[in-house]
Amino acid sequence: MARKIVLGLLAAVVLEWQIDNNRQEGLVFTQPKSFAERRSLARVLVEKLDYRLPLALDDMEGRAEKAFAAWPERLYVLAPGGRVAYKGEMGPFGFHPDEAERALTELLAMR
């Protein structure tokens, strides 16, 4: 089963929502104005944060972000066929990776 992260905005954007950790880690950027710029920001996730899962970038209209109510960020586990197996609270303060991991483990056990 392929695992992908749909990336709307990689990190905090200047003049928009951000937390102190973003500043401390150097992850504050201006809003990308093109898909190529968005792709470049995604490389930061892969390189700077040593991210290993495949990425799928949201389009510039933010269709995935809107469909999943993902702003500012949210964890999802999707089952085969696109069914939502887990929908986390809005992050970063509502992140509960342990809950997402349990949902993913349960989903994989059903295979």
N, CA, C and O of each residue as an XYZ file, in Angstrom:
444
protein
N       0.857     -1.171      0.000
C       0.000      0.000      0.000
C       0.902      1.232      0.000
O       1.801      1.347      0.833
N       0.667      2.124     -0.907
C       1.448      3.354     -0.974
C       1.000      4.296      0.133
O      -0.184      4.389      0.455
N       1.965      4.984      0.702
C       1.665      5.989      1.720
C       2.093      7.331      1.169
O       3.234      7.490      0.733
N       1.203      8.283      1.183
C       1.526      9.606      0.670
C       1.016     10.672      1.617
O       0.020     10.492      2.317
N       1.710     11.759      1.619
C       1.305     12.937      2.363
C       0.923     13.982      1.336
O       1.723     14.307      0.459
N      -0.283     14.514      1.427
C      -0.671     15.618      0.549
C      -0.230     16.892      1.238
O      -0.646     17.191      2.358
N       0.609     17.628      0.559
C       1.215     18.801      1.152
C       0.584     20.043      0.578
O       0.778     20.360     -0.596
N      -0.174     20.752      1.401
C      -0.728     22.030      0.976
C       0.308     23.114      1.176
O       0.798     23.693      0.206
N       0.640     23.389      2.391
C       1.690     24.349      2.724
C       2.691     23.627      3.599
O       2.333     23.028      4.613
N       3.928     23.687      3.206
C       4.970     22.968      3.923
C       5.181     23.504      5.321
O       5.290     22.733      6.274
N       5.237     24.785      5.448
C       5.572     25.382      6.739
C       4.825     26.691      6.874
O       4.039     27.070      6.005
N       5.075     27.360      7.951
C       4.398     28.634      8.177
C       4.768     29.622      7.085
O       5.901     29.651      6.606
N       3.808     30.415      6.710
C       4.014     31.414      5.669
C       4.047     32.785      6.329
O       3.237     33.083      7.206
N       4.993     33.615      5.898
C       5.108     34.956      6.450
C       3.764     35.669      6.343
O       3.088     35.572      5.319
N       3.381     36.372      7.378
C       2.134     37.131      7.482
C       0.912     36.233      7.650
O      -0.212     36.734      7.674
N       1.101     34.938      7.766
C      -0.007     34.026      8.036
C       0.308     33.277      9.318
O       1.240     33.635     10.038
N      -0.456     32.253      9.602
C      -0.346     31.502     10.833
C       1.026     30.856     10.958
O       1.534     30.275      9.999
N       1.628     30.958     12.144
C       2.901     30.310     12.417
C       3.106     30.197     13.917
O       2.450     30.889     14.696
N       4.017     29.325     14.317
C       4.356     29.180     15.730
C       5.855     29.424     15.889
O       6.601     29.428     14.910
N       6.285     29.626     17.131
C       7.685     29.947     17.404
C       8.643     28.888     16.864
O       9.721     29.219     16.372
N       8.252     27.613     16.954
C       9.134     26.555     16.449
C       9.453     26.730     14.974
O      10.559     26.415     14.537
N       8.488     27.234     14.200
C       8.750     27.464     12.783
C       9.903     28.454     12.620
O      10.807     28.239     11.813
N       9.861     29.523     13.382
C      10.925     30.533     13.310
C      12.258     29.938     13.769
O      13.286     30.131     13.120
N      12.235     29.225     14.876
C      13.456     28.656     15.436
C      14.104     27.649     14.485
O      15.330     27.543     14.435
N      13.295     26.916     13.740
C      13.814     25.898     12.832
C      14.042     26.426     11.419
O      14.446     25.675     10.531
N      13.781     27.723     11.210
C      13.993     28.302      9.885
C      12.998     27.815      8.858
O      13.340     27.658      7.686
N      11.761     27.574      9.284
C      10.724     27.060      8.394
C       9.607     28.082      8.199
O       8.428     27.745      8.298
N       9.974     29.309      7.928
C       9.014     30.370      7.650
C       9.325     30.897      6.248
O      10.452     31.308      5.971
N       8.331     30.884      5.375
C       8.525     31.240      3.977
C       7.421     32.187      3.516
O       6.406     32.346      4.195
N       7.621     32.802      2.382
C       6.535     33.548      1.758
C       5.637     32.563      1.024
O       6.077     31.484      0.629
N       4.390     32.938      0.849
C       3.421     32.076      0.170
C       3.887     31.793     -1.262
O       4.164     32.735     -2.004
N       3.981     30.533     -1.667
C       4.385     30.240     -3.050
C       3.341     30.773     -4.032
O       2.137     30.685     -3.791
N       3.823     31.321     -5.131
C       2.937     31.898     -6.138
C       2.769     30.986     -7.348
O       1.985     31.288     -8.248
N       3.490     29.886     -7.376
C       3.386     28.940     -8.485
C       3.570     27.525     -7.942
O       4.055     27.323     -6.828
N       3.174     26.566     -8.751
C       3.344     25.175     -8.357
C       4.825     24.830     -8.249
O       5.220     24.041     -7.390
N       5.646     25.420     -9.120
C       7.098     25.176     -9.056
C       7.667     25.660     -7.720
O       8.507     24.985     -7.125
N       7.220     26.812     -7.249
C       7.669     27.304     -5.943
C       7.205     26.377     -4.834
O       7.953     26.106     -3.894
N       5.981     25.891     -4.936
C       5.454     24.955     -3.929
C       6.305     23.683     -3.913
O       6.624     23.159     -2.846
N       6.666     23.195     -5.090
C       7.506     21.998     -5.199
C       8.869     22.251     -4.539
O       9.406     21.372     -3.865
N       9.418     23.437     -4.733
C      10.703     23.771     -4.109
C      10.600     23.755     -2.591
O      11.509     23.281     -1.910
N       9.500     24.270     -2.063
C       9.305     24.233     -0.614
C       9.167     22.790     -0.114
O       9.612     22.467      0.987
N       8.556     21.938     -0.917
C       8.411     20.531     -0.522
C       9.783     19.876     -0.386
O       9.971     18.998      0.456
N      10.730     20.296     -1.202
C      12.090     19.748     -1.092
C      12.706     20.052      0.272
O      13.519     19.280      0.781
N      12.312     21.184      0.860
C      12.812     21.519      2.198
C      12.378     20.436      3.186
O      13.172     20.003      4.021
N      11.124     19.999      3.094
C      10.628     18.948      3.977
C      11.461     17.680      3.810
O      11.864     17.058      4.793
N      11.708     17.314      2.589
C      12.460     16.097      2.310
C      13.902     16.223      2.793
O      14.425     15.317      3.442
N      14.537     17.338      2.480
C      15.964     17.494      2.776
C      16.232     17.926      4.219
O      16.992     17.264      4.927
N      15.631     19.007      4.655
C      15.947     19.558      5.978
C      15.402     18.689      7.109
O      16.040     18.546      8.151
N      14.224     18.114      6.900
C      13.606     17.310      7.949
C      13.804     15.812      7.739
O      13.261     14.998      8.487
N      14.584     15.448      6.716
C      14.890     14.041      6.422
C      13.614     13.211      6.282
O      13.508     12.114      6.830
N      12.662     13.748      5.549
C      11.353     13.114      5.365
C      11.463     11.998      4.343
O      12.059     12.199      3.285
N      10.904     10.822      4.627
C      11.096      9.644      3.783
C       9.869      9.160      3.020
O      10.013      8.371      2.087
N       8.664      9.605      3.384
C       7.464      9.130      2.687
C       7.270      9.881      1.378
O       7.675     11.038      1.264
N       6.655      9.240      0.390
C       6.351      9.957     -0.865
C       5.383     11.110     -0.593
O       4.548     11.029      0.308
N       5.501     12.161     -1.366
C       4.641     13.336     -1.216
C       3.754     13.501     -2.434
O       4.153     13.177     -3.553
N       2.562     14.003     -2.215
C       1.674     14.438     -3.292
C       1.334     15.886     -2.970
O       0.792     16.170     -1.902
N       1.643     16.801     -3.875
C       1.411     18.219     -3.605
C      -0.011     18.613     -3.961
O      -0.543     18.191     -4.987
N      -0.613     19.413     -3.121
C      -1.917     19.990     -3.402
C      -1.758     20.983     -4.555
O      -0.685     21.556     -4.742
N      -2.815     21.179     -5.315
C      -2.735     22.169     -6.393
C      -2.780     23.581     -5.810
O      -3.009     23.755     -4.613
N      -2.562     24.574     -6.645
C      -2.488     25.953     -6.176
C      -3.844     26.475     -5.701
O      -3.902     27.467     -4.975
N      -4.923     25.823     -6.099
C      -6.253     26.214     -5.630
C      -6.560     25.609     -4.262
O      -7.550     25.970     -3.626
N      -5.711     24.691     -3.815
C      -5.896     24.086     -2.492
C      -7.082     23.152     -2.405
O      -7.759     23.113     -1.377
N      -7.352     22.393     -3.466
C      -8.536     21.519     -3.450
C      -8.462     20.452     -2.356
O      -9.467     20.181     -1.698
N      -7.300     19.847     -2.152
C      -7.188     18.834     -1.093
C      -7.345     19.482      0.282
O      -8.012     18.940      1.163
N      -6.729     20.634      0.450
C      -6.850     21.359      1.726
C      -8.309     21.646      2.053
O      -8.747     21.452      3.187
N      -9.061     22.108      1.055
C     -10.479     22.424      1.266
C     -11.310     21.166      1.495
O     -12.182     21.146      2.364
N     -11.044     20.127      0.724
C     -11.820     18.888      0.844
C     -11.640     18.240      2.214
O     -12.565     17.622      2.743
N     -10.442     18.385      2.786
C     -10.154     17.738      4.059
C     -10.133     18.704      5.243
O      -9.743     18.310      6.342
N     -10.543     19.955      5.044
C     -10.519     20.952      6.125
C      -9.185     20.893      6.850
O      -9.131     20.771      8.074
N      -8.119     20.980      6.081
C      -6.772     20.706      6.590
C      -6.009     21.932      7.064
O      -4.859     21.794      7.481
N      -6.596     23.133      7.020
C      -5.832     24.301      7.438
C      -6.019     24.514      8.928
O      -7.160     24.430      9.381
N      -5.003     24.781      9.727
C      -3.632     24.961      9.285
C      -2.916     23.646      9.014
O      -2.025     23.608      8.166
N      -3.270     22.579      9.698
C      -2.709     21.256      9.423
C      -3.513     20.226     10.184
O      -4.092     20.519     11.230
N      -3.545     19.017      9.650
C      -4.364     17.968     10.251
C      -3.853     16.614      9.776
O      -3.400     16.482      8.639
N      -3.924     15.612     10.643
C      -3.514     14.254     10.289
C      -4.731     13.440      9.850
O      -5.781     13.471     10.492
N      -4.568     12.712      8.744
C      -5.597     11.799      8.251
C      -4.955     10.449      7.967
O      -3.773     10.366      7.633
N      -5.750      9.395      8.106
C      -5.394      8.075      7.605
C      -6.511      7.701      6.651
O      -7.683      7.657      7.027
N      -6.128      7.431      5.405
C      -7.118      7.069      4.383
C      -7.041      5.581      4.092
O      -5.957      5.022      3.928
N      -8.200      4.951      4.031
C      -8.303      3.541      3.689
C      -8.312      3.391      2.174
O      -8.522      4.362      1.447
N      -8.085      2.171      1.703
C      -8.203      1.957      0.254
C      -9.556      2.446     -0.246
O     -10.575      2.257      0.418
N      -9.563      3.063     -1.394
C     -10.793      3.616     -1.946
C     -11.047      5.040     -1.493
O     -11.998      5.675     -1.950
N     -10.203      5.556     -0.591
C     -10.329      6.939     -0.172
C     -11.179      7.183      1.062
O     -11.366      8.335      1.454
N     -11.702      6.125      1.690
C     -12.494      6.309      2.911
C     -11.596      6.851      4.019
O     -10.457      6.410      4.171
N     -12.107      7.803      4.788
C     -11.347      8.373      5.899
C     -11.433      7.414      7.086
O     -12.505      7.211      7.657
N     -10.290      6.828      7.449
C     -10.223      5.900      8.577
C      -9.885      6.631      9.870
O     -10.196      6.147     10.958
N      -9.257      7.781      9.756
C      -8.915      8.590     10.926
C      -8.838     10.047     10.502
O      -8.219     10.376      9.490
N      -9.467     10.914     11.279
C      -9.391     12.361     11.073
C      -8.989     12.975     12.396
O      -9.748     12.942     13.365
N      -7.789     13.536     12.432
C      -7.288     14.136     13.656
C      -7.840     15.533     13.875
O      -8.502     16.104     13.007
N      -7.559     16.061     15.032
C      -7.929     17.442     15.350
C      -6.977     18.390     14.627
O      -5.929     17.975     14.130
N      -7.352     19.664     14.574
C      -6.493     20.636     13.916
C      -5.185     20.771     14.682
O      -5.168     20.849     15.910
N      -4.098     20.795     13.933
C      -2.767     20.889     14.524
C      -2.284     22.318     14.534
O      -2.951     23.216     14.018
N      -1.144     22.522     15.111
C      -0.274     21.477     15.641
C      -0.658     21.026     17.041
O      -0.211     19.966     17.481
N      -1.467     21.791     17.752
C      -1.763     21.452     19.136
C      -2.741     20.294     19.267
O      -2.818     19.667     20.324
N      -3.486     20.004     18.211
C      -4.411     18.881     18.221
C      -3.825     17.621     17.620
O      -4.534     16.635     17.415
N      -2.525     17.650     17.337
C      -1.884     16.461     16.778
C      -1.790     15.370     17.827
O      -1.351     15.601     18.953
N      -2.209     14.184     17.438
C      -2.069     13.005     18.284
C      -1.585     11.872     17.392
O      -2.365     10.996     17.019
N      -0.287     11.886     17.046
C       0.237     10.876     16.125
C       0.003      9.455     16.605
O      -0.127      8.542     15.790
N      -0.054      9.252     17.918
C      -0.314      7.917     18.443
C      -1.698      7.420     18.019
O      -1.864      6.234     17.732
N      -2.686      8.305     17.977
C      -4.028      7.922     17.513
C      -3.995      7.566     16.029
O      -4.591      6.571     15.615
N      -3.303      8.370     15.231
C      -3.193      8.095     13.801
C      -2.471      6.768     13.576
O      -2.858      5.987     12.707
N      -1.427      6.517     14.356
C      -0.689      5.263     14.230
C      -1.583      4.069     14.559
O      -1.544      3.055     13.862
N      -2.396      4.185     15.629
C      -3.322      3.094     15.988
C      -4.309      2.831     14.856
O      -4.573      1.680     14.509
N      -4.857      3.914     14.278
C      -5.818      3.756     13.180
C      -5.153      3.091     11.980
O      -5.754      2.235     11.332
N      -3.926      3.479     11.684
C      -3.203      2.883     10.564
C      -2.898      1.414     10.836
O      -3.035      0.573      9.948
N      -2.486      1.106     12.067
C      -2.197     -0.278     12.448
C      -3.449     -1.142     12.320
O      -3.385     -2.255     11.796
N      -4.586     -0.637     12.794
C      -5.853     -1.366     12.684
C      -6.237     -1.582     11.229
O      -6.691     -2.661     10.849
N      -6.054     -0.559     10.429
C      -6.379     -0.649      9.011
C      -5.513     -1.706      8.322
O      -6.019     -2.511      7.541
N      -4.227     -1.702      8.607
C      -3.318     -2.667      7.992
C      -3.603     -4.088      8.468
O      -3.398     -5.042      7.717
N      -4.077     -4.245      9.721
C      -4.399     -5.571     10.254
C      -5.596     -6.184      9.547
O      -5.743     -7.406      9.529
N      -6.456     -5.353      8.962
C      -7.654     -5.846      8.262
C      -7.332     -6.370      6.874
O      -8.178     -7.004      6.243
N      -6.141     -6.123      6.395
C      -5.778     -6.534      5.030
C      -5.623     -8.013      4.894
O      -5.320     -8.505      3.807
